[in-house]
C-alpha cells in the first residue's frame, strides 16, 4: 500500500429509506484506482467520531469508504445526544436500516474508481445490522460483523422494529462473513455466538469466527475502557486480510 496516502473527505446526501435524505461521510484515497469499497454501519452510540475516524482509516488503506448517518431522522446536534434519544426509543427499525444502507451501497457502486467489489462492516448494533443486510440483499461481496448483539433473539424481544431474529435469516446470507467476538461479552454471550455459528454451519455458509479471551464488548474502541490493544490489533489484521481476500486491491 502507499504509506501516508492522501485522501479526500466530504459529506454526501443519500436518498435513504422511503426517499428521506440522509447524510453520509465519505473518504476516498488519492489516485485513479480502481479501489475496493467499504460501507460502514455505525453502532448504537451513533454516527460518532470513532466511526468517522474509522472511515478515514479504510481510505488510508486503499478503500473508498462511506458511513451513513442512520440516526439523522432523530434530529441534529451532538451525536451522543441524538444516539441517546434513539436508544430511548428502542433503536431504529431494521427495515429502515436496510433501506438506508442500500442507498450507501448504491452510492458506492456508482463510483467510477470502484473496482466492482463492496464490503460491509459494523460493530455492536451495526454488526447485527450488517448481518441482517447481507441476509436480505445480494449486493455486497464480504461482511464483517463485530460482536453483533441480538443476532440471537427470544420471541419476547421481537417487535414492530425488529420483527424477525437475524439468526432466522441465516439461510439468506449472500456473502462470506467474518465474525469477531470477545469471550467476556454478554451481548452477544459466548453461548449466543455458538448458536450463531451453528446456524451458519447448518446453512453451509462461508464464514470465519475469531474469539478473544480477556476481551468483552467493544474491544477495538480505543476511546473507552473496553479497549484491549492486543485483541484490537489482531482483529484489525484479520479485517484487512479478509477484505483483501474477497474485495481485492
N, C-alpha and C positions, 0 to 999 in steps of 0.2 A: 504494500500500500504506500501511498505518498505520505510521508511524515509531515505533520503540521499542515495538513491540507487546508486550503482556503475554502470558504463556503459562503453562500448567501442565505439569509434567513428572512422570512416575511410571514405576515398573516394573509390568509386567503379566505374567501367566503364560499362555503359549500351550500348546495341545496339539500338540506338534510331531510329526515323522515317527514313525510307529509308536505314536502316543499318548503319547510321552515328554514330560513337562512341560519347557518351556524358558522362560527369562526374556527379555523384550523391554523396551527402553527406549522410552518414548513421550513426545512433545512435542506439545501441542495449542495453537493460537493462542486467545487470548481472543475471545469473541464467539460468536454463534449460527451463523455460517457462512452458506451452505454453503462448505466448503473442499475443495479437491482433496487427495488423499493421496499420500504418497511412502513407499515401502518401501525401506529401505537394507539392502544386503548387505555386511557388513564384509569387510575384507581379511584376508590371512594373519596379519598381526600381531594379529588377533583383535578382540574386542569392546572396542575401545580408546577412550581419551579422545578421539582425533580423531573417531571415528565418533559418539560421544555428543554432542560439540560440534556436529558436522555435522547431527545430528538436530534439535538446537535451532535451528540456522541455518535449516532449512527451515520450522520453526514461525514463526520471526521473519518469514519471507517469505510467510506466509499458508497454509501447508500443514500438515495433520495428518501427523506423521511417526513412523515406528516402525522400530527396528533390533533384530532378534532376535539373541540370543547363540547362534550356530551351534556354538560350541565348549563349551557347557555340559556335555555328556556327558563331556568330558575332565577335569572336576573344577573346584573352586572355587579362588580365590586371585588373585594378581596376573595380569592379562590377558596380560602379556608371558610369564610362566612357562607359563601354560596354552597359549598360542599356540606356544611352543617345543616343548611336548610334542606338539601336533597336527602341527606341521611335521615333527618327527622320525618321526611315524607315517605320513607321506606324505599329510597332509591328511585331509579328510573325504570320504565317498562322495558323488558327485554326486546320487544318488537321495535320500540323507538331506537334503541341502541343499534339494532341490526340495520335499520334504515339509515341512521347517521353514519355508521361505519361503511355501509355500501357506498355512500357518497364519497367518503375518503378514498376507498379503493378505486372507484371510478375516476376520481381526480388523478390518482397515481397512474392508472393505466393510460391516461390521456397525455402523459408527459413524454415529449419526443426523445428525451435522454434515457428513458427506461429501457432495460434490457428484456422486458417482457415478463419478468418474474417479480412477484409481490409476496412479502411475508407479513405476518400479523403477530403482534406481541402485546401482552398485557399482564398486569400483576394484581393480586387481590381480586376485587370485583372485575377488574379489567382482564384478569386471567380467565375468570369464568366467562366473561363476555367474549373473549377471543375464541374460546372453545365453542360456545353457542354459535357464533358467526360461522365458523368453519364447518359446523354440522348442518347449517341451514343454507349456506351459499357455496358456490363452486368456483369462486374467482380468486382464491389465494393459493399459493404454492407451498407454504410451510407456516406452521403455527407454533408459537412459544407461549405456554401457559405457566406463569409464575404463581405458585400457591393459590390457585383459583378456589376461593371459598364458595360453598353452596353449589358445587357441581353435584354432590350427593345431597338430596333434599327429601325430607319426610313429607307425607301428604298434608300435614298440618302447616307446612311452610309455604305451600303453593297459594297463589292469589292471582288477581287480575294482571298484576305487573309481571309476575313470574309464574305463568300458568303450567309450565312443564319443567321437570327437573332436567338439567343438562345431561346427566348420565343416561337418561332415557332417550337422548338424541344421538347417542354414540354411533349408531349404525350409519348415520348420515355424514360422519366426519369425512371431509373431502381432501385432506392434505396431511402430510406427515406432521406429527406432534412431538414437541419437546416439552416435558414437564419437569419443573424444578420445585422442590419442596423441602421444608425444614422439619425435622423429626420432632421438634418441640412445639410445633404449631398445633392449634386446636381447631383452626378454621381455614383449611381442612386438617382434620386429625390424621395421623398415620393410618388409622383404620379406614377412613374415608378415601385416602389415597389408594389403599389396597383395593377397595371396591371400584374406584375409577379405573385402575389398571386392569382389573379382572374383566371389566366391561370392554375395554379396548382389545384385550386378548381374545375374548369371546367373539368379537366382531371382526377379528382378523386385520386390525388396523396397524399401520406403520407408526411406531412411537418409540420414544426412549424416555424413561423417568430417571431422575437423579435425586437422591435424598441426602440431606446433610445433618449429621449429629451435631448437637450443640447450637443449632440454629432454629429459630422459630419463624413467625410471620414477618415478612418484610426485611429479610436479612441482607438485601442489597441496598437498603435505604440509608445512605451514608449520613443523612442528617438526623437520624433517630437512634435512640439507644438500642434498637433492634439490630443494628448493623453488625455483621460478622465478616470482617475483612477477608479471611481465607476462603470462606464459603462463597462470598460475593465474587472474588476474583476467579474462582473456579467456575462459577455459574456463567460469568461473562465470557470466559473462554469457550464454554460449551455452546453458548448462544451464537457466537460468531462462527464457530465450527459448523454448527447446524445450518445456519443461514448460508454460509459459504457453500455447503454441500448441495442444498436444494435451490438456492437462488443464484449462485454463481457470481462471478465478478466480470 
